[in-house]
Amino acid sequence: MKSIEREAERTFRGGRDPALDGLRAIAVIGVIFFHAYQGQSFWTWSFVDLFFVLSGYLITDILVRGVGTPRFLRNFLARRILRIWPVYYLTLIGIFVFTNLHLFGVRLHVEHGAYLRSMFFVQFTGQYVHHRPLAEVIGNYVPWFSHSWSLAVEEQFYVLWPLVVLSLRKRPRALVNVCVAFVCTSIVLRWLGVPGYILFARMDGLALGAMLAVLMANKELLRITEATVERLAKIALVLATPGIAAYLLLGYAGKIGSPPPDIDWHPWVITSFALAYFGIVALLVCQRFAAGRAVLSKQPLPQLGLISYAVYLFHLPVIQVVVNAGLSTHRFGRTAAIWIAIPLTFLAAQISRVAVEAPILSLKRYFPMRPAPAVEALPSTEGRGTLSDDSDEARRS
């Protein structure tokens, strides 16, 4: 037990939380399995919502600590750009090269408008007006890049949420209410038929993660303790259980081999998974899940978490390239191609981390987000540690 406690005490040293990095690794592995084995792994699309909860928490933690600093919005957005854009556009350019030069026999027709939508992070936003099933619209987008919808959701969130935090920086209770309102809005929009892969119809995880950060940063002002947050986490897990259990039973009873899209997009299914992941993250952040922290903090999980963003973006294109290269005709078929593609994906992500991301991320020193001086509405977070804002991306199915 003492060794577990010592592991928890080391959690925030160095500006990162290894347990959250480990959790991120689990999430990206789940997303890979969803794209590789949609029958047996039909439910692991939900790990994108774990990424959303983590991002909502980490980004909001940065915002509530940095609000009020000089050039707050400029520095925040610049840091997000340095983190998101290089690998994102590298992947998009790579897909463009493969599809236009017909490398490895790849011959795909892509509308120029598809690349433009991806360039400006507005994938699928037309679905606010014209509600159509994903299968009908995915052909209008860049092949092997459809999973980037979650990056579009987060990039739009990065523009909207800092403005909300800035306007309500002295009213944390109002911020909590806004988070709850965003969750309810997403549920209602999905009930009305809006697909769950655009921002306001998929705010559940982001809003719940943001709420966790607001609660943890303003415990004194809100007159709560970490025990209160722990109770909220357990309530969330209880509320999530019926929806997740029903979904899994229905899926495994008759849907293996054919993902159940109608069930996937059911308003409560998405919210159930978001609540469950909120509960898990909250327990980890509150140091109430020592055994889980110890497991998630063990290598190689934290190291895999560090490269999870590139892994998320690279895995689908790499799988498709390997398949198109003819390796799926091996006597083991598609399975062989997938298990060749997975280590190649992690290798490419590690190279990206060293050769692309690290040099670019070093430019963050020109855009500091230092904690603001203690004010009444934003009590100092000293003592609970800080979280590096280069650890929040990855994403998603």
C-alpha positions as CSV (number, residue, x, y, z in Angstrom):
1,M,0.0,0.0,0.0
2,K,2.8,2.4,0.8
3,S,4.4,1.8,-2.6
4,I,1.0,2.7,-4.2
5,E,0.8,5.9,-2.1
6,R,4.4,6.8,-3.1
7,E,3.4,6.3,-6.7
8,A,0.5,8.7,-6.3
9,E,2.7,11.3,-4.6
10,R,5.0,11.3,-7.6
11,T,2.0,11.8,-10.0
12,F,2.4,15.5,-10.7
13,R,6.2,15.8,-10.6
14,G,7.6,17.1,-13.8
15,G,4.3,18.8,-14.8
16,R,2.6,15.7,-16.2
17,D,0.3,13.1,-14.8
18,P,1.6,9.7,-15.8
19,A,-1.8,8.0,-14.9
20,L,-3.6,10.3,-17.3
21,D,-1.0,9.6,-20.0
22,G,-1.5,5.9,-19.3
23,L,-5.3,6.3,-19.6
24,R,-4.8,8.1,-22.9
25,A,-2.8,5.1,-24.2
26,I,-5.7,2.8,-23.3
27,A,-8.0,5.1,-25.2
28,V,-6.0,5.2,-28.4
29,I,-5.5,1.4,-28.3
30,G,-9.3,1.1,-28.0
31,V,-9.9,3.3,-31.0
32,I,-7.4,1.3,-33.1
33,F,-9.2,-1.9,-32.3
34,F,-12.5,-0.2,-33.3
35,H,-11.3,0.5,-36.7
36,A,-9.5,-2.8,-37.0
37,Y,-12.2,-5.1,-35.7
38,Q,-15.5,-3.3,-35.8
39,G,-17.4,-6.5,-35.1
40,Q,-15.9,-7.7,-31.8
41,S,-14.8,-4.2,-30.8
42,F,-18.0,-2.4,-31.8
43,W,-18.2,-0.5,-28.6
44,T,-14.6,0.9,-28.5
45,W,-15.6,3.9,-30.6
46,S,-16.6,5.3,-27.1
47,F,-12.9,5.8,-26.2
48,V,-13.1,9.0,-28.2
49,D,-15.3,10.3,-25.4
50,L,-12.6,9.4,-22.9
51,F,-10.3,11.6,-25.0
52,F,-13.0,14.3,-24.8
53,V,-13.2,14.1,-21.0
54,L,-9.4,14.3,-20.7
55,S,-9.2,17.2,-23.1
56,G,-12.0,19.1,-21.4
57,Y,-10.4,18.6,-18.0
58,L,-6.8,19.5,-19.0
59,I,-7.7,22.4,-21.2
60,T,-10.0,24.0,-18.6
61,D,-7.4,23.4,-15.9
62,I,-5.0,25.4,-18.0
63,L,-7.5,28.1,-18.7
64,V,-8.7,28.7,-15.1
65,R,-5.0,28.9,-14.0
66,G,-4.0,31.1,-16.8
67,V,-6.9,33.5,-17.2
68,G,-5.9,37.1,-16.5
69,T,-2.3,36.6,-17.7
70,P,-1.0,39.0,-20.4
71,R,-2.1,38.0,-23.9
72,F,-4.2,35.2,-22.4
73,L,-6.2,34.3,-25.5
74,R,-3.4,34.8,-28.0
75,N,-1.0,32.6,-26.0
76,F,-3.6,29.9,-25.4
77,L,-4.6,29.7,-29.1
78,A,-0.9,29.8,-30.2
79,R,-0.1,26.9,-28.0
80,R,-3.0,24.9,-29.3
81,I,-1.9,25.6,-32.8
82,L,1.6,24.4,-32.1
83,R,0.2,21.3,-30.6
84,I,-2.5,20.4,-33.1
85,W,-1.6,21.7,-36.5
86,P,1.8,20.2,-37.4
87,V,0.9,16.5,-37.1
88,Y,-2.6,17.1,-38.3
89,Y,-1.5,18.8,-41.6
90,L,1.4,16.4,-42.0
91,T,-1.2,13.5,-42.0
92,L,-3.5,15.4,-44.4
93,I,-0.6,16.1,-46.8
94,G,0.5,12.5,-46.6
95,I,-3.0,11.3,-47.6
96,F,-3.0,13.9,-50.4
97,V,0.3,12.5,-51.8
98,F,-0.8,8.9,-51.7
99,T,-4.2,9.5,-53.3
100,N,-2.9,11.8,-56.0
101,L,0.4,9.9,-56.9
102,H,-1.3,6.5,-56.7
103,L,1.4,5.1,-54.5
104,F,1.0,1.4,-53.7
105,G,-1.7,1.3,-56.2
106,V,-4.0,3.6,-54.2
107,R,-6.5,5.2,-56.6
108,L,-9.2,7.3,-54.8
109,H,-11.2,10.2,-56.1
110,V,-11.3,13.0,-53.6
111,E,-13.2,16.3,-54.1
112,H,-11.1,19.4,-53.6
113,G,-13.8,20.7,-51.2
114,A,-13.1,17.7,-49.0
115,Y,-9.6,18.8,-48.4
116,L,-10.7,22.4,-47.8
117,R,-13.2,21.3,-45.1
118,S,-10.5,19.3,-43.4
119,M,-8.0,22.2,-43.7
120,F,-10.3,24.5,-41.8
121,F,-11.6,21.9,-39.3
122,V,-15.2,22.1,-40.4
123,Q,-15.8,18.4,-41.3
124,F,-19.4,17.4,-41.1
125,T,-20.6,20.8,-39.9
126,G,-23.2,20.8,-42.7
127,Q,-25.0,18.2,-40.6
128,Y,-26.4,21.0,-38.4
129,V,-28.7,21.7,-41.3
130,H,-29.0,18.5,-43.3
131,H,-29.1,15.5,-41.0
132,R,-27.9,12.4,-42.9
133,P,-26.4,9.1,-41.7
134,L,-22.6,9.1,-41.5
135,A,-22.5,6.4,-44.2
136,E,-24.1,8.7,-46.7
137,V,-21.8,11.7,-46.2
138,I,-18.5,10.1,-45.4
139,G,-17.8,9.6,-49.1
140,N,-17.7,13.4,-49.5
141,Y,-14.7,13.7,-47.2
142,V,-11.0,12.8,-47.3
143,P,-10.5,9.1,-47.3
144,W,-8.6,7.6,-44.3
145,F,-9.2,10.9,-42.5
146,S,-12.8,10.6,-41.4
147,H,-11.7,10.1,-37.8
148,S,-10.5,13.7,-37.8
149,W,-14.0,14.8,-37.1
150,S,-13.0,14.6,-33.4
151,L,-10.2,17.0,-34.0
152,A,-12.6,19.4,-35.7
153,V,-14.8,19.2,-32.6
154,E,-12.0,19.9,-30.3
155,E,-10.5,22.8,-32.4
156,Q,-13.9,24.5,-32.4
157,F,-14.1,23.9,-28.6
158,Y,-10.7,25.6,-28.2
159,V,-12.1,28.7,-29.9
160,L,-15.4,28.8,-28.0
161,W,-14.5,27.7,-24.5
162,P,-11.8,30.2,-23.6
163,L,-14.3,33.0,-24.3
164,V,-16.7,31.4,-21.9
165,V,-14.1,31.0,-19.2
166,L,-12.9,34.5,-19.7
167,S,-16.4,36.0,-19.4
168,L,-17.3,33.9,-16.3
169,R,-13.8,33.8,-14.6
170,K,-15.2,35.2,-11.4
171,R,-18.3,33.0,-11.4
172,P,-17.2,29.4,-11.1
173,R,-20.7,28.3,-10.2
174,A,-22.0,29.8,-13.4
175,L,-19.3,27.9,-15.3
176,V,-20.5,24.6,-13.8
177,N,-24.0,25.5,-14.9
178,V,-22.8,26.2,-18.4
179,C,-21.1,22.7,-18.5
180,V,-24.3,21.0,-17.4
181,A,-26.2,23.0,-20.0
182,F,-23.8,21.9,-22.7
183,V,-24.4,18.2,-21.8
184,C,-28.2,18.7,-21.9
185,T,-27.9,20.5,-25.2
186,S,-26.0,17.6,-26.8
187,I,-28.5,15.1,-25.6
188,V,-31.4,17.1,-26.9
189,L,-29.8,17.7,-30.3
190,R,-29.1,14.0,-30.8
191,W,-32.7,13.3,-29.8
192,L,-33.7,15.7,-32.6
193,G,-31.6,13.8,-35.1
194,V,-28.4,15.9,-35.2
195,P,-25.5,13.4,-35.7
196,G,-23.1,13.0,-32.7
197,Y,-20.0,13.9,-34.6
198,I,-20.3,17.7,-34.6
199,L,-19.5,20.0,-31.6
200,F,-22.8,20.9,-30.0
201,A,-24.1,17.4,-30.4
202,R,-21.0,15.9,-28.8
203,M,-20.2,18.2,-26.0
204,D,-20.9,15.6,-23.3
205,G,-17.4,14.5,-22.6
206,L,-15.7,17.9,-23.1
207,A,-18.3,19.6,-20.8
208,L,-18.0,17.0,-18.1
209,G,-14.2,17.2,-18.1
210,A,-14.4,21.0,-18.0
211,M,-16.7,20.8,-15.1
212,L,-14.3,18.6,-13.2
213,A,-11.5,21.2,-13.7
214,V,-13.7,24.0,-12.5
215,L,-14.7,22.1,-9.4
216,M,-11.1,21.1,-8.6
217,A,-9.8,24.7,-9.1
218,N,-12.5,26.3,-7.0
219,K,-13.2,24.0,-4.1
220,E,-13.0,26.7,-1.4
221,L,-15.2,29.1,-3.3
222,L,-17.8,26.4,-4.1
223,R,-17.5,25.1,-0.5
224,I,-16.8,21.6,-1.6
225,T,-14.0,19.1,-0.9
226,E,-12.4,16.4,-2.9
227,A,-14.7,13.9,-1.2
228,T,-17.6,15.8,-2.8
229,V,-16.0,15.3,-6.2
230,E,-15.5,11.7,-5.4
231,R,-19.2,11.3,-4.6
232,L,-20.1,12.9,-7.9
233,A,-17.7,10.5,-9.7
234,K,-19.4,7.5,-8.1
235,I,-22.9,8.9,-8.9
236,A,-21.8,9.3,-12.5
237,L,-20.6,5.7,-12.7
238,V,-23.9,4.5,-11.3
239,L,-25.9,6.6,-13.8
240,A,-23.8,5.3,-16.7
241,T,-24.0,1.6,-15.9
242,P,-27.6,0.8,-17.1
243,G,-27.1,2.5,-20.5
244,I,-23.7,0.9,-21.1
245,A,-24.8,-2.5,-20.0
246,A,-27.9,-2.5,-22.2
247,Y,-25.8,-1.3,-25.2
248,L,-23.2,-4.1,-24.7
249,L,-25.8,-6.8,-24.2
250,L,-27.7,-5.7,-27.4
251,G,-24.5,-5.5,-29.3
252,Y,-23.0,-8.8,-28.4
253,A,-26.4,-10.5,-28.6
254,G,-26.9,-9.8,-32.2
255,K,-24.7,-7.2,-33.7
256,I,-21.2,-8.7,-33.8
257,G,-19.9,-8.4,-37.3
258,S,-22.0,-5.4,-38.0
259,P,-21.6,-2.3,-35.9
260,P,-25.0,-1.1,-34.6
261,P,-25.0,2.6,-35.8
262,D,-28.5,3.3,-34.7
263,I,-27.7,2.2,-31.2
264,D,-24.2,3.9,-31.3
265,W,-25.8,7.3,-31.9
266,H,-28.6,6.9,-29.3
267,P,-28.5,10.0,-27.2
268,W,-28.1,8.2,-23.9
269,V,-25.5,5.8,-25.0
270,I,-23.0,8.5,-25.8
271,T,-23.8,10.3,-22.5
272,S,-23.5,7.1,-20.6
273,F,-20.0,6.5,-21.8
274,A,-19.1,10.1,-21.1
275,L,-20.4,9.9,-17.6
276,A,-18.4,6.7,-17.0
277,Y,-15.2,8.2,-18.3
278,F,-15.8,11.3,-16.2
279,G,-16.1,9.1,-13.1
280,I,-12.9,7.3,-13.9
281,V,-10.9,10.5,-14.6
282,A,-12.4,12.3,-11.5
283,L,-11.4,9.4,-9.2
284,L,-7.8,9.5,-10.6
285,V,-7.5,13.2,-10.3
286,C,-8.8,13.1,-6.7
287,Q,-6.2,10.5,-5.8
288,R,-9.0,8.1,-4.8
289,F,-8.0,5.3,-7.1
290,A,-4.5,4.5,-6.0
291,A,-4.3,1.0,-7.5
292,G,-5.6,2.3,-10.8
293,R,-3.1,5.1,-10.7
294,A,-0.3,2.7,-10.0
295,V,-1.2,0.5,-13.0
296,L,-1.7,3.3,-15.4
297,S,1.5,5.0,-14.4
298,K,3.6,1.9,-15.2
299,Q,5.6,1.9,-18.4
300,P,5.0,1.6,-21.3
301,L,1.5,3.1,-20.9
302,P,2.6,6.7,-20.1
303,Q,5.1,6.6,-22.9
304,L,2.5,5.4,-25.4
305,G,0.2,8.2,-24.0
306,L,2.8,10.7,-25.0
307,I,2.6,9.7,-28.7
308,S,-1.2,9.0,-28.7
309,Y,-2.1,12.0,-30.7
310,A,0.1,11.0,-33.6
311,V,-1.0,7.4,-33.2
312,Y,-4.6,8.5,-33.4
313,L,-4.1,10.4,-36.6
314,F,-1.7,7.9,-38.3
315,H,-3.4,4.6,-37.5
316,L,-6.1,4.6,-40.1
317,P,-4.0,5.8,-43.0
318,V,-1.2,3.3,-42.1
319,I,-3.7,0.4,-41.9
320,Q,-5.1,1.4,-45.3
321,V,-1.7,1.7,-46.9
322,V,-0.6,-1.7,-45.7
323,V,-3.8,-3.3,-46.9
324,N,-3.5,-1.6,-50.3
325,A,0.2,-2.7,-50.5
326,G,-1.2,-6.2,-50.9
327,L,-0.2,-7.6,-47.5
328,S,-3.9,-8.4,-46.8
329,T,-3.7,-11.1,-49.5
330,H,-1.3,-13.1,-47.3
331,R,-2.9,-16.3,-46.1
332,F,-3.7,-14.6,-42.8
333,G,-5.6,-11.9,-44.7
334,R,-6.6,-8.6,-43.2
335,T,-5.5,-9.7,-39.7
336,A,-1.9,-10.0,-40.9
337,A,-2.0,-6.5,-42.5
338,I,-3.4,-5.0,-39.3
339,W,-0.8,-6.5,-37.1
340,I,1.9,-5.2,-39.4
341,A,0.3,-1.8,-39.5
342,I,-0.1,-1.3,-35.7
343,P,3.7,-1.4,-34.8
344,L,4.4,0.7,-37.9
345,T,1.9,3.3,-36.6
346,F,3.6,3.5,-33.2
347,L,7.0,3.7,-34.8
348,A,5.9,6.6,-37.1
349,A,4.3,8.3,-34.1
350,Q,7.5,8.1,-32.1
351,I,9.5,9.5,-35.0
352,S,7.0,12.3,-35.3
353,R,7.3,13.0,-31.6
354,V,11.1,13.4,-31.9
355,A,11.5,14.9,-35.3
356,V,8.4,17.1,-35.7
357,E,6.5,17.7,-32.4
358,A,9.3,18.3,-30.0
359,P,11.1,21.0,-32.0
360,I,7.8,22.8,-32.7
361,L,6.5,22.4,-29.1
362,S,9.7,24.1,-27.9
363,L,8.3,27.3,-29.4
364,K,5.7,27.4,-26.6
365,R,8.2,29.2,-24.5
366,Y,7.3,32.3,-26.5
367,F,3.6,32.0,-25.5
368,P,3.7,31.5,-21.7
369,M,0.5,30.5,-19.8
370,R,1.8,31.2,-16.3
371,P,-0.7,30.9,-13.4
372,A,-2.5,34.1,-12.6
373,P,-2.0,35.8,-9.2
374,A,-4.4,34.4,-6.6
375,V,-7.7,36.2,-6.7
376,E,-10.9,35.6,-4.7
377,A,-12.7,33.7,-7.5
378,L,-9.7,31.6,-8.5
379,P,-7.9,30.2,-5.5
380,S,-4.4,29.1,-6.0
381,T,-3.9,25.6,-7.2
382,E,-0.6,25.3,-5.5
383,G,-0.3,22.0,-3.7
384,R,-2.3,19.9,-6.1
385,G,0.2,20.3,-8.9
386,T,0.0,21.4,-12.5
387,L,-0.8,19.7,-15.7
388,S,1.2,20.2,-18.9
389,D,-1.0,21.4,-21.8
390,D,0.9,19.4,-24.4
391,S,-0.7,16.2,-23.0
392,D,-4.3,16.6,-23.9
393,E,-4.6,15.7,-27.5
394,A,-5.1,12.5,-29.4
395,R,-8.3,11.5,-30.3
396,R,-10.6,9.6,-31.5
397,S,-12.6,7.4,-33.5
